Every structure is written in structure tokens, then in C-alpha cells.
Amino acid sequence: MDCMGRIAVIGGGSWATALAKLVLGNRGEITWFVRRQERIDEFVKCGHNPVYLSDVPFDTGRIHFTSDIDEACRRADTLVLAVPSPYFKATADRITTDISDRIVVSAVKGIVPDSNMIISDYMRSRFGTASDNMLVVGGPCHAEEVALERRSCLTIGCHDTDKARAFSSVLAGKNMRTIVSADVEGIEYAAVLKNVYAIAAGILHGMKAGDNFLAMTVCNAAAEMRRFIDAAAPLPGRDICRSAYLGDLLVTAYSRFSRNHNFGSMIGKGYSVKAAMMEMEMVAEGYYGAKCMYQINTSGPRVDMPILDAVHDILYAGTTPRRAVEAVTPTFV
């Protein structure tokens, strides 16, 4: 048995479903925590997730489903966290089992609500997870394309790169390339910021601002991302042009699968923020990420982040998209 041991997936959404499919491509069985028992019953009956990625079949005989998160934790050596960030704290805080010795893999693309902490910091603080046992999964990684087995590449980050390599073999497949990084914190911050910048890209799309201006905005967003990450989590040799940073930003900013882009597009077309949220069938994590990252930067690094500030002001201060765009444009280089 390798160091990953028995694996449990925590979460029942589209990203959890895609990751479970990848893991089952290399493992004989998994434990899978899904919060609602009726959802589990329907999954077993139909042979697929009844709500998310429902065209992806599963051999449910290789899955131990449970709606008891403590049972999932007890059965596993490695926990794969794939819960939308707005619900992460409520889900994680249901754990009463001691998981301090578990390997934890975060596939959460956001900040812990109310704490403004990245997932790795929260797991260390709340559950005593050792830094060398904390892994993160970076993109570009739309769940829909991963589940459809389209060519993709995931970055596995861990301070212990041997563990990152071990988990990368759990996810790797014919059309899934995996690469290893030691930049846990940088990958996490990039995963949050790219959602915010995708909202900005969507707003511009909805406003019909044009491809030229959109490209200029995404280019400046990448520079803004680099400034923040280098200030908040310094790491010699980090290359922001790698797929876990720029690649994830590009796919989230442009793809039709991007919830954050689609959310922003509605706002750019004239929807109110509240109306756009009501139209969304799934969580646009950049909505929450914009507020958290704005607060983190204001109280911490204080780097120049005009695009983040503009998205924050549109979502939370009632600034119109046109006024925000006019204010941020002179800062572009």
C-alpha cells in the first residue's frame, strides 16, 4: 500500500464527482461522503450522480457511500476535500473524529468563510494537519471536461513533493497529465483570484467591451495575481505563467463552463447582483472570493489590485460596471 492508502472523497458536487471518477480510474474502491442520504440512494439506483455530471457512469459497487462524515474520515487515510468554499466550514466543522494524522487533499477553490483563511491554513489550525500532509489540487480543471476525459493537466502541490507525486499517480490517466509543485499557498491563492478575475471577464463580455479590452484585462489580472501571491506567500522561482496560475485564470475567464464568467456576464448585461445569483444553478465562488480577498489584501499585503477592487465594488458597494471599468482602465499597462 502506498502512502495515500484508503481514499475518501468529501463532497457531492460536480468537482467531487469528477475527482471521484479520476480516483476510481486508478483505485479499486473509494469512500464517498455525500451529505444527503436520498441523493446517495438515487445515485446507487441510477449508477450516476443524479444532480451533477449525470451523464458520467459509475460502478457503484466500488464505492462505499456514506452521509456520515465521521465514518468517511475513519475509513480513510487520505481525505479529498471537494466542497464549494461557501459551504466548506459548515461541512468540515461536522467532523468530530481526530484526523490530525490524515493526508488531506484540498480541491476547494476558495477561502474559508468568516475566517479569510486558505484551506491549508484552516486545516492546520482547526484539525492539526501537518504541513507535509497537506496537498492542494490546481487547474486548469473544469469538472465537465475532466469527467468527459478530455485532455487536461492538474497540478498537485505539497511541501513534501514525494507525497505530491504519490497523489498525482492517483489522478493521472490517459488524458489526464499531472505535475508536481511545492507551492501550496500560491496555488490556493491563485484558485481564489482566478474566480474573481473571471467575473471581471464575464462583466466585460456582457457589456460587449470587445476582445481587445478583455485580453488587456486578463493580462493585467495575471500581473495583479503575481503581485499578491508573491507578497502573501513568497517563494523563490515561482513562475506565474505555469498552468496552475495563468492556465487556470485563462480557462476560468474564457470558458463557457465557467460559472464565474457566466455570473459576471449577466451583471454586465444589466442584471442586478441579486438577480444574477438567483439565476445561477451552481455557486459562483468568485462572488465570495472577491470580498475575502479584498479584506485580506486591505488588512495584509496591501498590494495594488485595481481589478479586484473594481469587482468588489460592483458586487458589494453598488458601483455600476461602466463606472468601475472607467475607473480601472487608466491603471492598465
Secondary structure, DSSP 8 states (H G I E B T S, - for coil): --TT-SEEEE--SHHHHHHHHHHHTT-S-EEEE-S-HHHHHHHHHHTS-SSSSTTS---GGGEEEES-HHHHHHH-SEEEE---HHHHHHHHTT--S--TTSEEEE---SEETTTTEEHHHHHHHHH---GGGEEEEESS--HHHHHTT-SEEEEEEESSHHHHHHHHHHH-BTTEEEEEES-HHHHHHHHHHHHHHHHHHHHHHHTT--HHHHHHHHHHHHHHHHHHHHHHS--TT--TTSIIIIIHHHHHHH-TT-HHHHHHHHHHTT--HHHHHHH-SS--HHHHHHHHHHHHHHHTT----HHHHHHHHHHHS---HHHHHHHHGGG--
